[in-house]
Amino acid sequence: MGIIWTIIIGFVAGVIAKFIMPGDNEPSGFVLTTILGIVGAFVANFLGQSLGWYGPQDGAGLIGAVIGAIIVLALYGFLRRRA
């Protein structure tokens, strides 16, 4: 159930992150924004568990996933501008 929950939270986090960081260089498609949000949730889980903030079975939660999604969106925009 942990991965499914991460995907659901990542979906919501991707939508919230898109509202927080609008811009022309960000992904405009709904599917791509959702995928980047899900990746952000996984990044937040990984970083949180690596830093000891979460236990092995704990997830990042919505706020951590939104922060992870914002990080991924910022990296996406940075790499897109360089290309």
N, CA, C and O atoms as a CHARMM CRD file, in Angstrom:
* protein
*
  332
    1    1 MET  N      0.82000  -1.19400   0.00000 PROA 1      0.00000
    2    1 MET  CA     0.00000   0.00000   0.00000 PROA 1      0.00000
    3    1 MET  C      0.86600   1.26200   0.00000 PROA 1      0.00000
    4    1 MET  O      0.37700   2.32800  -0.37200 PROA 1      0.00000
    5    2 GLY  N      2.11500   1.17400   0.39900 PROA 2      0.00000
    6    2 GLY  CA     2.98200   2.33300   0.49100 PROA 2      0.00000
    7    2 GLY  C      3.23600   2.99700  -0.85400 PROA 2      0.00000
    8    2 GLY  O      3.22400   4.22400  -0.95100 PROA 2      0.00000
    9    3 ILE  N      3.46600   2.20400  -1.88500 PROA 3      0.00000
   10    3 ILE  CA     3.74000   2.76900  -3.20600 PROA 3      0.00000
   11    3 ILE  C      2.48800   3.41500  -3.77800 PROA 3      0.00000
   12    3 ILE  O      2.56500   4.47700  -4.39500 PROA 3      0.00000
   13    4 ILE  N      1.34000   2.78600  -3.58000 PROA 4      0.00000
   14    4 ILE  CA     0.07800   3.35600  -4.08200 PROA 4      0.00000
   15    4 ILE  C     -0.18900   4.69500  -3.38900 PROA 4      0.00000
   16    4 ILE  O     -0.59200   5.66400  -4.03200 PROA 4      0.00000
   17    5 TRP  N      0.03700   4.73700  -2.08900 PROA 5      0.00000
   18    5 TRP  CA    -0.17800   5.97400  -1.34300 PROA 5      0.00000
   19    5 TRP  C      0.78300   7.05800  -1.82700 PROA 5      0.00000
   20    5 TRP  O      0.39300   8.22000  -1.94000 PROA 5      0.00000
   21    6 THR  N      2.02700   6.69600  -2.11100 PROA 6      0.00000
   22    6 THR  CA     3.00300   7.65000  -2.62400 PROA 6      0.00000
   23    6 THR  C      2.57000   8.19300  -3.97700 PROA 6      0.00000
   24    6 THR  O      2.74000   9.38200  -4.24500 PROA 6      0.00000
   25    7 ILE  N      2.01800   7.34900  -4.82700 PROA 7      0.00000
   26    7 ILE  CA     1.54900   7.79300  -6.14200 PROA 7      0.00000
   27    7 ILE  C      0.37200   8.76100  -6.00400 PROA 7      0.00000
   28    7 ILE  O      0.31200   9.77500  -6.70000 PROA 7      0.00000
   29    8 ILE  N     -0.55200   8.44700  -5.11200 PROA 8      0.00000
   30    8 ILE  CA    -1.71200   9.32900  -4.91300 PROA 8      0.00000
   31    8 ILE  C     -1.26400  10.67800  -4.35300 PROA 8      0.00000
   32    8 ILE  O     -1.68800  11.72600  -4.83900 PROA 8      0.00000
   33    9 ILE  N     -0.41300  10.65000  -3.33900 PROA 9      0.00000
   34    9 ILE  CA     0.09700  11.89300  -2.75700 PROA 9      0.00000
   35    9 ILE  C      0.92400  12.65000  -3.79200 PROA 9      0.00000
   36    9 ILE  O      0.85500  13.87700  -3.86200 PROA 9      0.00000
   37   10 GLY  N      1.70900  11.92400  -4.59900 PROA 10     0.00000
   38   10 GLY  CA     2.50400  12.55800  -5.64200 PROA 10     0.00000
   39   10 GLY  C      1.65200  13.25200  -6.68500 PROA 10     0.00000
   40   10 GLY  O      2.00600  14.32700  -7.16900 PROA 10     0.00000
   41   11 PHE  N      0.53300  12.64200  -7.03100 PROA 11     0.00000
   42   11 PHE  CA    -0.39600  13.26300  -7.97000 PROA 11     0.00000
   43   11 PHE  C     -0.89400  14.59600  -7.43400 PROA 11     0.00000
   44   11 PHE  O     -0.86400  15.60800  -8.13400 PROA 11     0.00000
   45   12 VAL  N     -1.35100  14.59000  -6.19300 PROA 12     0.00000
   46   12 VAL  CA    -1.85600  15.81500  -5.57500 PROA 12     0.00000
   47   12 VAL  C     -0.72400  16.83300  -5.42400 PROA 12     0.00000
   48   12 VAL  O     -0.92000  18.02600  -5.65400 PROA 12     0.00000
   49   13 ALA  N      0.46200  16.35300  -5.03500 PROA 13     0.00000
   50   13 ALA  CA     1.60600  17.24500  -4.85600 PROA 13     0.00000
   51   13 ALA  C      2.02000  17.87600  -6.18100 PROA 13     0.00000
   52   13 ALA  O      2.40400  19.04500  -6.21000 PROA 13     0.00000
   53   14 GLY  N      1.95000  17.12900  -7.26600 PROA 14     0.00000
   54   14 GLY  CA     2.29300  17.68100  -8.57800 PROA 14     0.00000
   55   14 GLY  C      1.35900  18.80300  -8.98800 PROA 14     0.00000
   56   14 GLY  O      1.79400  19.81000  -9.54500 PROA 14     0.00000
   57   15 VAL  N      0.08900  18.63000  -8.71500 PROA 15     0.00000
   58   15 VAL  CA    -0.88500  19.66800  -9.04300 PROA 15     0.00000
   59   15 VAL  C     -0.65500  20.90700  -8.17900 PROA 15     0.00000
   60   15 VAL  O     -0.69800  22.03200  -8.67800 PROA 15     0.00000
   61   16 ILE  N     -0.41200  20.70100  -6.88600 PROA 16     0.00000
   62   16 ILE  CA    -0.16800  21.83500  -5.99300 PROA 16     0.00000
   63   16 ILE  C      1.12900  22.54900  -6.37500 PROA 16     0.00000
   64   16 ILE  O      1.17900  23.77900  -6.39900 PROA 16     0.00000
   65   17 ALA  N      2.18000  21.77300  -6.67300 PROA 17     0.00000
   66   17 ALA  CA     3.46200  22.37500  -7.05300 PROA 17     0.00000
   67   17 ALA  C      3.33100  23.17600  -8.33900 PROA 17     0.00000
   68   17 ALA  O      3.97800  24.21200  -8.49200 PROA 17     0.00000
   69   18 LYS  N      2.50400  22.70800  -9.26200 PROA 18     0.00000
   70   18 LYS  CA     2.29600  23.44200 -10.51200 PROA 18     0.00000
   71   18 LYS  C      1.61900  24.78500 -10.24300 PROA 18     0.00000
   72   18 LYS  O      1.93200  25.77700 -10.90100 PROA 18     0.00000
   73   19 PHE  N      0.68900  24.82600  -9.27700 PROA 19     0.00000
   74   19 PHE  CA     0.06100  26.09300  -8.91600 PROA 19     0.00000
   75   19 PHE  C      1.03100  27.01900  -8.20200 PROA 19     0.00000
   76   19 PHE  O      0.94800  28.23800  -8.35200 PROA 19     0.00000
   77   20 ILE  N      1.95700  26.45000  -7.42200 PROA 20     0.00000
   78   20 ILE  CA     2.93100  27.26500  -6.70100 PROA 20     0.00000
   79   20 ILE  C      3.99100  27.80400  -7.64700 PROA 20     0.00000
   80   20 ILE  O      4.42100  28.94900  -7.50300 PROA 20     0.00000
   81   21 MET  N      4.42300  26.98900  -8.62400 PROA 21     0.00000
   82   21 MET  CA     5.50100  27.37400  -9.54300 PROA 21     0.00000
   83   21 MET  C      5.00800  27.43200 -10.98400 PROA 21     0.00000
   84   21 MET  O      5.45200  26.62300 -11.79900 PROA 21     0.00000
   85   22 PRO  N      4.12500  28.33900 -11.32900 PROA 22     0.00000
   86   22 PRO  CA     3.71700  28.42900 -12.73200 PROA 22     0.00000
   87   22 PRO  C      4.82100  29.06600 -13.56200 PROA 22     0.00000
   88   22 PRO  O      5.66600  29.78900 -13.03400 PROA 22     0.00000
   89   23 GLY  N      4.81200  28.80000 -14.84100 PROA 23     0.00000
   90   23 GLY  CA     5.81100  29.41500 -15.71300 PROA 23     0.00000
   91   23 GLY  C      5.79900  28.77100 -17.07900 PROA 23     0.00000
   92   23 GLY  O      5.23700  27.69300 -17.27400 PROA 23     0.00000
   93   24 ASP  N      6.42600  29.44600 -18.01800 PROA 24     0.00000
   94   24 ASP  CA     6.47100  28.92900 -19.37700 PROA 24     0.00000
   95   24 ASP  C      7.41400  27.74900 -19.52200 PROA 24     0.00000
   96   24 ASP  O      7.20100  26.89200 -20.38000 PROA 24     0.00000
   97   25 ASN  N      8.45700  27.68700 -18.69500 PROA 25     0.00000
   98   25 ASN  CA     9.42500  26.62100 -18.83600 PROA 25     0.00000
   99   25 ASN  C      9.02100  25.35100 -18.09200 PROA 25     0.00000
  100   25 ASN  O      9.72900  24.34700 -18.16500 PROA 25     0.00000
  101   26 GLU  N      7.92500  25.37900 -17.39700 PROA 26     0.00000
  102   26 GLU  CA     7.45800  24.20700 -16.67000 PROA 26     0.00000
  103   26 GLU  C      6.61400  23.34200 -17.59100 PROA 26     0.00000
  104   26 GLU  O      6.10500  23.82800 -18.60100 PROA 26     0.00000
  105   27 PRO  N      6.45900  22.07000 -17.25800 PROA 27     0.00000
  106   27 PRO  CA     5.65900  21.19700 -18.11500 PROA 27     0.00000
  107   27 PRO  C      4.20300  21.64500 -18.14000 PROA 27     0.00000
  108   27 PRO  O      3.60800  21.90400 -17.09400 PROA 27     0.00000
  109   28 SER  N      3.64100  21.73500 -19.32200 PROA 28     0.00000
  110   28 SER  CA     2.28200  22.23300 -19.43400 PROA 28     0.00000
  111   28 SER  C      1.26000  21.11100 -19.48100 PROA 28     0.00000
  112   28 SER  O      0.07400  21.35100 -19.25300 PROA 28     0.00000
  113   29 GLY  N      1.68500  19.91400 -19.76500 PROA 29     0.00000
  114   29 GLY  CA     0.75400  18.79700 -19.84300 PROA 29     0.00000
  115   29 GLY  C      0.38400  18.27100 -18.47300 PROA 29     0.00000
  116   29 GLY  O      1.20000  18.24500 -17.55200 PROA 29     0.00000
  117   30 PHE  N     -0.85300  17.85800 -18.36200 PROA 30     0.00000
  118   30 PHE  CA    -1.35300  17.31900 -17.09900 PROA 30     0.00000
  119   30 PHE  C     -0.61400  16.04700 -16.72200 PROA 30     0.00000
  120   30 PHE  O     -0.26800  15.85300 -15.55700 PROA 30     0.00000
  121   31 VAL  N     -0.37100  15.18500 -17.68800 PROA 31     0.00000
  122   31 VAL  CA     0.28000  13.90300 -17.42100 PROA 31     0.00000
  123   31 VAL  C      1.72700  14.12100 -16.96300 PROA 31     0.00000
  124   31 VAL  O      2.17100  13.49500 -16.00000 PROA 31     0.00000
  125   32 LEU  N      2.46000  15.00200 -17.64300 PROA 32     0.00000
  126   32 LEU  CA     3.84800  15.25700 -17.27400 PROA 32     0.00000
  127   32 LEU  C      3.94700  15.90500 -15.90300 PROA 32     0.00000
  128   32 LEU  O      4.84900  15.57700 -15.13300 PROA 32     0.00000
  129   33 THR  N      3.04800  16.80900 -15.58700 PROA 33     0.00000
  130   33 THR  CA     3.03600  17.43000 -14.26500 PROA 33     0.00000
  131   33 THR  C      2.76000  16.38500 -13.19500 PROA 33     0.00000
  132   33 THR  O      3.37600  16.40400 -12.12900 PROA 33     0.00000
  133   34 THR  N      1.83400  15.47200 -13.47600 PROA 34     0.00000
  134   34 THR  CA     1.51800  14.40400 -12.53500 PROA 34     0.00000
  135   34 THR  C      2.71500  13.48700 -12.32300 PROA 34     0.00000
  136   34 THR  O      3.01900  13.11100 -11.19100 PROA 34     0.00000
  137   35 ILE  N      3.39700  13.12600 -13.41000 PROA 35     0.00000
  138   35 ILE  CA     4.56700  12.24600 -13.30300 PROA 35     0.00000
  139   35 ILE  C      5.66700  12.92700 -12.50100 PROA 35     0.00000
  140   35 ILE  O      6.29700  12.29000 -11.65600 PROA 35     0.00000
  141   36 LEU  N      5.90500  14.20100 -12.74900 PROA 36     0.00000
  142   36 LEU  CA     6.92400  14.91900 -11.98500 PROA 36     0.00000
  143   36 LEU  C      6.53400  15.03600 -10.50800 PROA 36     0.00000
  144   36 LEU  O      7.40200  15.01200  -9.63600 PROA 36     0.00000
  145   37 GLY  N      5.25600  15.16100 -10.23000 PROA 37     0.00000
  146   37 GLY  CA     4.79800  15.17900  -8.83600 PROA 37     0.00000
  147   37 GLY  C      5.01600  13.85200  -8.15000 PROA 37     0.00000
  148   37 GLY  O      5.40400  13.81000  -6.98200 PROA 37     0.00000
  149   38 ILE  N      4.77100  12.76300  -8.86500 PROA 38     0.00000
  150   38 ILE  CA     4.99800  11.43500  -8.30900 PROA 38     0.00000
  151   38 ILE  C      6.48900  11.22300  -8.06500 PROA 38     0.00000
  152   38 ILE  O      6.88000  10.67900  -7.03200 PROA 38     0.00000
  153   39 VAL  N      7.32300  11.65000  -9.01600 PROA 39     0.00000
  154   39 VAL  CA     8.77600  11.55800  -8.82600 PROA 39     0.00000
  155   39 VAL  C      9.18900  12.39800  -7.62000 PROA 39     0.00000
  156   39 VAL  O     10.04300  11.98300  -6.83700 PROA 39     0.00000
  157   40 GLY  N      8.59000  13.56600  -7.47000 PROA 40     0.00000
  158   40 GLY  CA     8.87900  14.41800  -6.31000 PROA 40     0.00000
  159   40 GLY  C      8.51400  13.74600  -4.99600 PROA 40     0.00000
  160   40 GLY  O      9.22900  13.89600  -4.00500 PROA 40     0.00000
  161   41 ALA  N      7.41100  13.00700  -4.97400 PROA 41     0.00000
  162   41 ALA  CA     7.02200  12.28200  -3.76500 PROA 41     0.00000
  163   41 ALA  C      8.03500  11.19000  -3.44100 PROA 41     0.00000
  164   41 ALA  O      8.37800  10.98100  -2.27700 PROA 41     0.00000
  165   42 PHE  N      8.51300  10.49300  -4.47200 PROA 42     0.00000
  166   42 PHE  CA     9.53200   9.47600  -4.24000 PROA 42     0.00000
  167   42 PHE  C     10.84700  10.11600  -3.77700 PROA 42     0.00000
  168   42 PHE  O     11.53700   9.56500  -2.92000 PROA 42     0.00000
  169   43 VAL  N     11.18800  11.26800  -4.33900 PROA 43     0.00000
  170   43 VAL  CA    12.39600  11.99000  -3.90100 PROA 43     0.00000
  171   43 VAL  C     12.25300  12.40300  -2.43800 PROA 43     0.00000
  172   43 VAL  O     13.19400  12.25900  -1.65800 PROA 43     0.00000
  173   44 ALA  N     11.09700  12.90900  -2.06800 PROA 44     0.00000
  174   44 ALA  CA    10.87100  13.32400  -0.68000 PROA 44     0.00000
  175   44 ALA  C     10.95000  12.11800   0.26100 PROA 44     0.00000
  176   44 ALA  O     11.51600  12.22100   1.35000 PROA 44     0.00000
  177   45 ASN  N     10.39000  10.98300  -0.15000 PROA 45     0.00000
  178   45 ASN  CA    10.49400   9.76900   0.66900 PROA 45     0.00000
  179   45 ASN  C     11.95000   9.35700   0.84100 PROA 45     0.00000
  180   45 ASN  O     12.38700   9.05100   1.95100 PROA 45     0.00000
  181   46 PHE  N     12.69700   9.35000  -0.25600 PROA 46     0.00000
  182   46 PHE  CA    14.09500   8.93300  -0.20600 PROA 46     0.00000
  183   46 PHE  C     14.92100   9.86600   0.67600 PROA 46     0.00000
  184   46 PHE  O     15.67600   9.40900   1.53500 PROA 46     0.00000
  185   47 LEU  N     14.77600  11.17600   0.46100 PROA 47     0.00000
  186   47 LEU  CA    15.54600  12.13900   1.25500 PROA 47     0.00000
  187   47 LEU  C     15.16600  12.07800   2.73800 PROA 47     0.00000
  188   47 LEU  O     16.03100  12.12400   3.61300 PROA 47     0.00000
  189   48 GLY  N     13.87500  11.97600   3.00300 PROA 48     0.00000
  190   48 GLY  CA    13.42000  11.91200   4.39100 PROA 48     0.00000
  191   48 GLY  C     13.91800  10.67500   5.11500 PROA 48     0.00000
  192   48 GLY  O     14.30600  10.74900   6.28100 PROA 48     0.00000
  193   49 GLN  N     13.90900   9.53600   4.43100 PROA 49     0.00000
  194   49 GLN  CA    14.40700   8.31100   5.04900 PROA 49     0.00000
  195   49 GLN  C     15.92300   8.33400   5.17100 PROA 49     0.00000
  196   49 GLN  O     16.46900   7.81100   6.14300 PROA 49     0.00000
  197   50 SER  N     16.61300   8.93000   4.20100 PROA 50     0.00000
  198   50 SER  CA    18.07400   9.02500   4.25800 PROA 50     0.00000
  199   50 SER  C     18.54200   9.93800   5.38800 PROA 50     0.00000
  200   50 SER  O     19.56300   9.67200   6.02300 PROA 50     0.00000
  201   51 LEU  N     17.80200  11.00500   5.63600 PROA 51     0.00000
  202   51 LEU  CA    18.16600  11.94100   6.69500 PROA 51     0.00000
  203   51 LEU  C     17.64300  11.53000   8.06800 PROA 51     0.00000
  204   51 LEU  O     17.93400  12.18800   9.06700 PROA 51     0.00000
  205   52 GLY  N     16.87600  10.44800   8.11800 PROA 52     0.00000
  206   52 GLY  CA    16.36800   9.95500   9.38800 PROA 52     0.00000
  207   52 GLY  C     15.10100  10.63400   9.86800 PROA 52     0.00000
  208   52 GLY  O     14.70600  10.46100  11.02100 PROA 52     0.00000
  209   53 TRP  N     14.46000  11.40400   9.00200 PROA 53     0.00000
  210   53 TRP  CA    13.21200  12.05900   9.38800 PROA 53     0.00000
  211   53 TRP  C     12.04900  11.09100   9.40800 PROA 53     0.00000
  212   53 TRP  O     11.11400  11.25700  10.19200 PROA 53     0.00000
  213   54 TYR  N     12.09600  10.08400   8.56000 PROA 54     0.00000
  214   54 TYR  CA    11.03300   9.09300   8.45900 PROA 54     0.00000
  215   54 TYR  C     11.62800   7.71400   8.69300 PROA 54     0.00000
  216   54 TYR  O     12.80500   7.47100   8.42500 PROA 54     0.00000
  217   55 GLY  N     10.79400   6.82300   9.19700 PROA 55     0.00000
  218   55 GLY  CA    11.20800   5.43700   9.36600 PROA 55     0.00000
  219   55 GLY  C     11.16500   4.70100   8.04100 PROA 55     0.00000
  220   55 GLY  O     10.73900   5.26100   7.03100 PROA 55     0.00000
  221   56 PRO  N     11.60500   3.44700   8.03700 PROA 56     0.00000
  222   56 PRO  CA    11.65100   2.68600   6.77800 PROA 56     0.00000
  223   56 PRO  C     10.27700   2.49400   6.12700 PROA 56     0.00000
  224   56 PRO  O     10.18700   2.37600   4.90500 PROA 56     0.00000
  225   57 GLN  N      9.22800   2.46000   6.91500 PROA 57     0.00000
  226   57 GLN  CA     7.88600   2.24300   6.36600 PROA 57     0.00000
  227   57 GLN  C      7.06600   3.51900   6.28500 PROA 57     0.00000
  228   57 GLN  O      5.90600   3.47300   5.87300 PROA 57     0.00000
  229   58 ASP  N      7.63400   4.65500   6.66400 PROA 58     0.00000
  230   58 ASP  CA     6.90500   5.92600   6.66100 PROA 58     0.00000
  231   58 ASP  C      7.03300   6.62100   5.32100 PROA 58     0.00000
  232   58 ASP  O      8.04500   6.49700   4.63200 PROA 58     0.00000
  233   59 GLY  N      5.99500   7.35100   4.96400 PROA 59     0.00000
  234   59 GLY  CA     6.01000   8.15900   3.75200 PROA 59     0.00000
  235   59 GLY  C      6.25300   9.61400   4.09100 PROA 59     0.00000
  236   59 GLY  O      6.22500  10.00400   5.25800 PROA 59     0.00000
  237   60 ALA  N      6.49000  10.40700   3.07200 PROA 60     0.00000
  238   60 ALA  CA     6.82200  11.80800   3.28000 PROA 60     0.00000
  239   60 ALA  C      5.60700  12.63400   3.68100 PROA 60     0.00000
  240   60 ALA  O      5.76100  13.62500   4.39400 PROA 60     0.00000
  241   61 GLY  N      4.44200  12.27400   3.26200 PROA 61     0.00000
  242   61 GLY  CA     3.26800  13.08900   3.53100 PROA 61     0.00000
  243   61 GLY  C      3.10600  14.15400   2.46000 PROA 61     0.00000
  244   61 GLY  O      3.95100  14.29800   1.57700 PROA 61     0.00000
  245   62 LEU  N      2.03200  14.88600   2.54700 PROA 62     0.00000
  246   62 LEU  CA     1.69400  15.84300   1.50300 PROA 62     0.00000
  247   62 LEU  C      2.68100  17.01000   1.44300 PROA 62     0.00000
  248   62 LEU  O      3.10200  17.40000   0.35400 PROA 62     0.00000
  249   63 ILE  N      3.05000  17.56200   2.57200 PROA 63     0.00000
  250   63 ILE  CA     3.94300  18.72600   2.56200 PROA 63     0.00000
  251   63 ILE  C      5.32100  18.34000   2.02600 PROA 63     0.00000
  252   63 ILE  O      5.89300  19.05800   1.20600 PROA 63     0.00000
  253   64 GLY  N      5.84900  17.21500   2.48400 PROA 64     0.00000
  254   64 GLY  CA     7.13700  16.75300   1.97300 PROA 64     0.00000
  255   64 GLY  C      7.08500  16.44000   0.49500 PROA 64     0.00000
  256   64 GLY  O      8.03500  16.72200  -0.23500 PROA 64     0.00000
  257   65 ALA  N      5.97300  15.85200   0.03900 PROA 65     0.00000
  258   65 ALA  CA     5.82800  15.53800  -1.38500 PROA 65     0.00000
  259   65 ALA  C      5.72600  16.80000  -2.22700 PROA 65     0.00000
  260   65 ALA  O      6.26100  16.85200  -3.33500 PROA 65     0.00000
  261   66 VAL  N      5.04600  17.81500  -1.71400 PROA 66     0.00000
  262   66 VAL  CA     4.95900  19.08400  -2.44700 PROA 66     0.00000
  263   66 VAL  C      6.34300  19.71700  -2.55600 PROA 66     0.00000
  264   66 VAL  O      6.70900  20.22200  -3.61800 PROA 66     0.00000
  265   67 ILE  N      7.10900  19.69500  -1.47500 PROA 67     0.00000
  266   67 ILE  CA     8.46700  20.23600  -1.52000 PROA 67     0.00000
  267   67 ILE  C      9.32100  19.44100  -2.50200 PROA 67     0.00000
  268   67 ILE  O     10.07900  20.02600  -3.27600 PROA 67     0.00000
  269   68 GLY  N      9.20500  18.10500  -2.47800 PROA 68     0.00000
  270   68 GLY  CA     9.93000  17.27600  -3.43500 PROA 68     0.00000
  271   68 GLY  C      9.51500  17.56100  -4.86700 PROA 68     0.00000
  272   68 GLY  O     10.35900  17.59500  -5.76200 PROA 68     0.00000
  273   69 ALA  N      8.22200  17.76500  -5.09500 PROA 69     0.00000
  274   69 ALA  CA     7.73600  18.07600  -6.43800 PROA 69     0.00000
  275   69 ALA  C      8.22900  19.44500  -6.90300 PROA 69     0.00000
  276   69 ALA  O      8.54300  19.62200  -8.08000 PROA 69     0.00000
  277   70 ILE  N      8.29700  20.40600  -5.99500 PROA 70     0.00000
  278   70 ILE  CA     8.82400  21.72200  -6.35800 PROA 70     0.00000
  279   70 ILE  C     10.29700  21.61300  -6.73900 PROA 70     0.00000
  280   70 ILE  O     10.74600  22.25500  -7.68900 PROA 70     0.00000
  281   71 ILE  N     11.05000  20.79600  -5.99600 PROA 71     0.00000
  282   71 ILE  CA    12.45600  20.58300  -6.33000 PROA 71     0.00000
  283   71 ILE  C     12.58500  19.96000  -7.71700 PROA 71     0.00000
  284   71 ILE  O     13.41000  20.39500  -8.52000 PROA 71     0.00000
  285   72 VAL  N     11.77500  18.94700  -7.99800 PROA 72     0.00000
  286   72 VAL  CA    11.83600  18.28100  -9.30300 PROA 72     0.00000
  287   72 VAL  C     11.40300  19.23900 -10.41700 PROA 72     0.00000
  288   72 VAL  O     12.01400  19.25000 -11.48600 PROA 72     0.00000
  289   73 LEU  N     10.36100  20.04000 -10.18600 PROA 73     0.00000
  290   73 LEU  CA     9.92700  21.01000 -11.18800 PROA 73     0.00000
  291   73 LEU  C     10.99900  22.07300 -11.44400 PROA 73     0.00000
  292   73 LEU  O     11.20500  22.49200 -12.58300 PROA 73     0.00000
  293   74 ALA  N     11.67200  22.50100 -10.38700 PROA 74     0.00000
  294   74 ALA  CA    12.74400  23.48300 -10.56100 PROA 74     0.00000
  295   74 ALA  C     13.89700  22.88100 -11.36000 PROA 74     0.00000
  296   74 ALA  O     14.44900  23.54100 -12.24100 PROA 74     0.00000
  297   75 LEU  N     14.26100  21.64700 -11.06500 PROA 75     0.00000
  298   75 LEU  CA    15.31400  20.96800 -11.83100 PROA 75     0.00000
  299   75 LEU  C     14.90000  20.77100 -13.28600 PROA 75     0.00000
  300   75 LEU  O     15.71300  20.93400 -14.19600 PROA 75     0.00000
  301   76 TYR  N     13.64500  20.42500 -13.49800 PROA 76     0.00000
  302   76 TYR  CA    13.13900  20.24800 -14.85900 PROA 76     0.00000
  303   76 TYR  C     13.22600  21.56200 -15.63300 PROA 76     0.00000
  304   76 TYR  O     13.66500  21.58900 -16.78300 PROA 76     0.00000
  305   77 GLY  N     12.80400  22.64900 -14.99000 PROA 77     0.00000
  306   77 GLY  CA    12.86700  23.95500 -15.66200 PROA 77     0.00000
  307   77 GLY  C     14.30100  24.37800 -15.93400 PROA 77     0.00000
  308   77 GLY  O     14.58100  24.95700 -16.98300 PROA 77     0.00000
  309   78 PHE  N     15.21800  24.10100 -15.00900 PROA 78     0.00000
  310   78 PHE  CA    16.61200  24.45000 -15.19300 PROA 78     0.00000
  311   78 PHE  C     17.22000  23.65100 -16.35100 PROA 78     0.00000
  312   78 PHE  O     17.90800  24.21400 -17.20200 PROA 78     0.00000
  313   79 LEU  N     16.96700  22.35800 -16.38100 PROA 79     0.00000
  314   79 LEU  CA    17.51700  21.51600 -17.45800 PROA 79     0.00000
  315   79 LEU  C     16.87400  21.82300 -18.78700 PROA 79     0.00000
  316   79 LEU  O     17.52500  21.72800 -19.82800 PROA 79     0.00000
  317   80 ARG  N     15.62700  22.18400 -18.77100 PROA 80     0.00000
  318   80 ARG  CA    14.93000  22.52400 -20.02900 PROA 80     0.00000
  319   80 ARG  C     15.48300  23.81700 -20.62300 PROA 80     0.00000
  320   80 ARG  O     15.60400  23.93300 -21.84300 PROA 80     0.00000
  321   81 ARG  N     15.82000  24.79300 -19.77000 PROA 81     0.00000
  322   81 ARG  CA    16.38700  26.04800 -20.25900 PROA 81     0.00000
  323   81 ARG  C     17.77300  25.84900 -20.84000 PROA 81     0.00000
  324   81 ARG  O     18.15000  26.53800 -21.78800 PROA 81     0.00000
  325   82 ARG  N     18.53200  24.92800 -20.29400 PROA 82     0.00000
  326   82 ARG  CA    19.89100  24.69300 -20.77500 PROA 82     0.00000
  327   82 ARG  C     19.90700  23.95400 -22.09800 PROA 82     0.00000
  328   82 ARG  O     20.87600  24.05400 -22.85100 PROA 82     0.00000
  329   83 ALA  N     18.85700  23.22000 -22.38900 PROA 83     0.00000
  330   83 ALA  CA    18.83200  22.41300 -23.62900 PROA 83     0.00000
  331   83 ALA  C     18.45500  23.24500 -24.84200 PROA 83     0.00000
  332   83 ALA  O     18.38900  22.72100 -25.95400 PROA 83     0.00000
